[in-house]
Amino acid sequence: MNLEFSPEEIAFRDEVRTFIEENYPDHMRPKPGQGDLTREQYLAWHKVLGEKGWSTPAWPVEYGGTGWTSTQRYIWSEENARVDAIPPLPFGVAMVAPVIYTFGSQEQKDRYLPKIRSGEEWWCQGYSEPGAGSDLASLKTTAVRDGDHYILNGQKTWTTLAQHADWGFFLCRTDPDAKKPQEGISFILVDMTTPGIEVRPIITIDGGHEVNEVWLTDVRVPVENRVGEENMGWTYAKFLLAHERSGIAGVARSKRGIEKLRAIASTEIIDGEPLLEDRSFASKVSQLEIDLSALEFTELRTLAGEAQGKGPGPESSILKVKGTEIQQRLTELTLEAVGHYSHPYFRGFPEDGANEFGIGPEYSFGAAPSYFNMRKTSIYGGSNEIQRNIITKMILGL
Ligand SMILES: Cc1cc2nc3c(=O)[nH]c(=O)nc-3n(C[C@H](O)[C@H](O)[C@H](O)COP(=O)(O)OP(=O)(O)OC[C@H]3O[C@@H](n4cnc5c(N)ncnc54)[C@H](O)[C@@H]3O)c2cc1C
């Protein structure tokens, strides 16, 4: 694999870098330690990219993709991570859209894809239920046919950012008598303003409002909102999960995270020396860099495969496991580096010289909340234990 950029690729990188420098909406950047982002902050960059035609690089060109090579997409994510840009959320762009353009009707493609591209409509994912996470096929939310509508009843949980969502894609049981539970499920698009939908917040240990319960009581949804065939939803759901997992690796962002960690550890002084000079700490950072470099090559191989028309397959499970382990390790080492400054809830008193967000240097704000928050990564998108089961079966053939 040749990792030298060609002159054309360098020109592309410069074009991207200049565009980001000139167009990234600076006023929308979160303040250090801000906590939850606003809907506007999440969408600001997405909307700029939508206008430029760069919000959905991975889509087929006929639906608004950029047609970039795998190397260009790699450069794109590196350049965005370099400035900590808030990327378009995955639920529309990377999850439901591939299902719609692969299995949806022409009407569905025309109705939904343009507004996902522009950032006009926000999507949430209604898969998990209190009794159906890893064992997703045991889901109980029902969609019962009533003329040209389905009537939905049930409860979804852990629904990320549903409080902002305009639309949700829901897995619902349409045939309770199917021989196998996987055979009786349909994939249904739901307008989140429909009467009977209630979004209840779940506040996480870092104090954030990121996840929700979504309760559905007699929610009437037109049958035309079902994607693909009735009772075939499991096929589309699995297709979507493979897309979700490969996006979770977050290599470019972890590289940026290591740069920040190195900067912190060069500033923090322990026993008269910068922390980064401490052999034990330096060796932990180096090990993380080695692991990240191995993951980067694996991701590049997957991207190269995708460029040759191979969709993300079971190897996306490897990217998910290693990518999330690295993200968690990064927050652990950051927490170790900022030590006593990182207490999550004590924000400090102004009369003691503390600023609005915390005590200590700015880089310590948010270190503990982020450490707690990142525990989620080995659970969502299919837990890492489940990914190991997939690797064992589908890749190792055991
Ligand atoms: C922050 C966050 C955001 C999320 N966002 C969404 C969202 O937007 N939409 C959505 O639909 N869902 C979402 N989820 C839900 C997520 O997909 C589930 O939490 C996940 O699939 C695990 O399911 P569970 O929580 O029910 O745990 P369980 O399935 O009950 O698992 C509990 C433990 O048992 C282990 N385990 C279970 N089965 C096996 C097995 N066969 N072999 C080995 N170990 C096993 C698991 O690894 C886990 O450690 C989110 C979760 C989190 C934490």
The ligand as a Tripos MOL2 file, in Angstrom:
@<TRIPOS>MOLECULE
LIG
   53    58     1     0     0
SMALL
NO_CHARGES

@<TRIPOS>ATOM
      1 C1        -24.5890    5.9540   24.7080 C.3       1 LIG1
      2 C2        -25.4270    4.9480   23.9580 C.ar      1 LIG1
      3 C3        -26.1040    5.3440   22.8330 C.ar      1 LIG1
      4 C4        -26.9290    4.4400   22.1640 C.ar      1 LIG1
      5 N1        -27.6540    4.8950   21.0810 N.ar      1 LIG1
      6 C5        -28.5760    4.0780   20.5200 C.ar      1 LIG1
      7 C6        -29.4540    4.5760   19.4980 C.ar      1 LIG1
      8 O1        -29.3870    5.7400   19.0860 O.2       1 LIG1
      9 N2        -30.3760    3.7350   19.0180 N.ar      1 LIG1
     10 C7        -30.4950    2.4360   19.4200 C.ar      1 LIG1
     11 O2        -31.3550    1.7280   18.9010 O.2       1 LIG1
     12 N3        -29.6820    1.9340   20.3900 N.ar      1 LIG1
     13 C8        -28.7330    2.7270   20.9500 C.ar      1 LIG1
     14 N4        -27.9140    2.2420   21.9520 N.ar      1 LIG1
     15 C9        -28.1470    0.8970   22.4620 C.3       1 LIG1
     16 C10       -27.0350   -0.0930   22.1630 C.3       1 LIG1
     17 O3        -27.0750   -0.5120   20.8240 O.3       1 LIG1
     18 C11       -27.1990   -1.2520   23.1520 C.3       1 LIG1
     19 O4        -26.9100   -0.7340   24.4520 O.3       1 LIG1
     20 C12       -26.2840   -2.4040   22.8630 C.3       1 LIG1
     21 O5        -26.7000   -3.0620   21.6950 O.3       1 LIG1
     22 C13       -26.2320   -3.4240   24.0480 C.3       1 LIG1
     23 O6        -27.5010   -3.7860   24.4330 O.3       1 LIG1
     24 P1        -27.9680   -3.7210   25.9610 P.3       1 LIG1
     25 O7        -27.6320   -2.3840   26.4780 O.co2     1 LIG1
     26 O8        -29.3900   -4.1600   26.0100 O.co2     1 LIG1
     27 O9        -27.0630   -4.7720   26.7480 O.3       1 LIG1
     28 P2        -27.2620   -6.3540   26.7980 P.3       1 LIG1
     29 O10       -27.5570   -6.8730   25.4330 O.co2     1 LIG1
     30 O11       -28.2250   -6.6650   27.8710 O.co2     1 LIG1
     31 O12       -25.8170   -6.8120   27.2080 O.3       1 LIG1
     32 C14       -25.3130   -6.7180   28.5420 C.3       1 LIG1
     33 C15       -23.8950   -7.2690   28.5670 C.3       1 LIG1
     34 O13       -23.8860   -8.6590   28.1770 O.3       1 LIG1
     35 C16       -23.0080   -8.8720   27.0730 C.3       1 LIG1
     36 N5        -23.5910   -9.8690   26.1600 N.ar      1 LIG1
     37 C17       -24.8770   -9.9140   25.7290 C.ar      1 LIG1
     38 N6        -25.0430  -10.9640   24.8860 N.ar      1 LIG1
     39 C18       -23.8340  -11.5770   24.7740 C.ar      1 LIG1
     40 C19       -23.3600  -12.7160   24.0320 C.ar      1 LIG1
     41 N7        -24.1590  -13.4020   23.2310 N.pl3     1 LIG1
     42 N8        -22.0410  -13.0500   24.1550 N.ar      1 LIG1
     43 C20       -21.2100  -12.3440   24.9590 C.ar      1 LIG1
     44 N9        -21.6100  -11.2650   25.6980 N.ar      1 LIG1
     45 C21       -22.8950  -10.8840   25.6020 C.ar      1 LIG1
     46 C22       -22.9130   -7.5060   26.3760 C.3       1 LIG1
     47 O14       -21.7020   -7.3820   25.6830 O.3       1 LIG1
     48 C23       -22.9680   -6.5480   27.5640 C.3       1 LIG1
     49 O15       -21.6960   -6.4240   28.1420 O.3       1 LIG1
     50 C24       -27.0440    3.1030   22.6220 C.ar      1 LIG1
     51 C25       -26.3270    2.7020   23.7520 C.ar      1 LIG1
     52 C26       -25.5300    3.5980   24.4200 C.ar      1 LIG1
     53 C27       -24.7920    3.1400   25.6470 C.3       1 LIG1
@<TRIPOS>BOND
     1     1     2 1
     2     2     3 ar
     3     2    52 ar
     4     3     4 ar
     5     4     5 ar
     6     4    50 ar
     7     5     6 ar
     8     6     7 ar
     9     6    13 1
    10     7     8 2
    11     7     9 ar
    12     9    10 ar
    13    10    11 2
    14    10    12 ar
    15    12    13 ar
    16    13    14 ar
    17    14    15 1
    18    14    50 ar
    19    15    16 1
    20    16    17 1
    21    16    18 1
    22    18    19 1
    23    18    20 1
    24    20    21 1
    25    20    22 1
    26    22    23 1
    27    23    24 1
    28    24    25 2
    29    24    26 1
    30    24    27 1
    31    27    28 1
    32    28    29 2
    33    28    30 1
    34    28    31 1
    35    31    32 1
    36    32    33 1
    37    33    34 1
    38    33    48 1
    39    34    35 1
    40    35    36 1
    41    35    46 1
    42    36    37 ar
    43    36    45 ar
    44    37    38 ar
    45    38    39 ar
    46    39    40 ar
    47    39    45 ar
    48    40    41 1
    49    40    42 ar
    50    42    43 ar
    51    43    44 ar
    52    44    45 ar
    53    46    47 1
    54    46    48 1
    55    48    49 1
    56    50    51 ar
    57    51    52 ar
    58    52    53 1
@<TRIPOS>SUBSTRUCTURE
     1 LIG1         1 GROUP 0 **** ****
